């Protein structure tokens, strides 16, 4: 399998992973992360609840990861649409 084909199949898989979306009143449409990411966020919540880390730090880390995932899903979707139209 060539590198290009491997990259394209990986992009297609990412689109399938992030295609679940939820409408949140203030934020708008948000992609629902896969279960492994949800477990990561739950772990941050547990650490904050047990006061291992401060809750503002847990919020900042979670927000950063959510924004990064949101950006990544948009980039991958755009790549998929461009490849589909080609």
N, C-alpha and C positions, 0 to 999 in steps of 0.2 A: 504494500500500500504506500503510495507516495505521500510526501509530507503535506502537500496541498490537500489531498483527499482526506487525510487524517485530521487536518485542521478544520476542514469543512464539516466533517461528520461530528467533530467535537462542538462546533458552533451550533449545529442542528440540535444536538443533545441539550445544550444550554438553553436554547429557545424553548424546548419542551419542559425543562426544569422550571423556568421562570414564567410560564404562560398563565399560571394561576394568579388572578388579581382580585383585590378587594377594594370596594369603594369606601373610603373613610371621609366623613363629613368635612373636616377642616383641611386634611391633607390631600384629598382627591383620590385618584386611583393608585393603589400601592401593590407591588408584586409581593406575593406570599413566598417567603423563602422555603427551601426544601427542609425536610425534617432534621437533618444534621445541623443546619444553621439555627433552627428553632431550639434545639438542645443546647447549643452554644449560648444563645440569649437567655435561656432558662438558667444555665449555670452561672451566668453573670448576675442574674436576679437572686439566686441563692447566696452567692458570695456577698452581695450587697445586704441581703436580709440578715445574714450572720455577722455582718459588720467586719468582714475580712477586708473588703474595699469600701470606700465611701460611696454612697448612692449617686452623688453627682458624677463621679468618675465612671460608674457603671452606665449611667445615662449617656454620657459623652461617647463611650466606647460603642454602645449599642447604636446610637444615632450615626456614628461614623461608618459602622459596618452596614447598616441599612442603606445609607446613601451610596456607599460603594457598590452594593448589590444592585440597587436601583439603576445606577449608571451603567453597570456592566450589562444588565438585562436589556437596556435600551440600545447599547452598542451592538450587542449580539443580534437583536431583532433587526436592526438596520442592516447589518451585514447579510442576514438571511433573506430579507426582502430584496436587497440589491442582487444577490445571487439568483434568486428566484426569477427576477425580471430579466436577467441576462440570458 
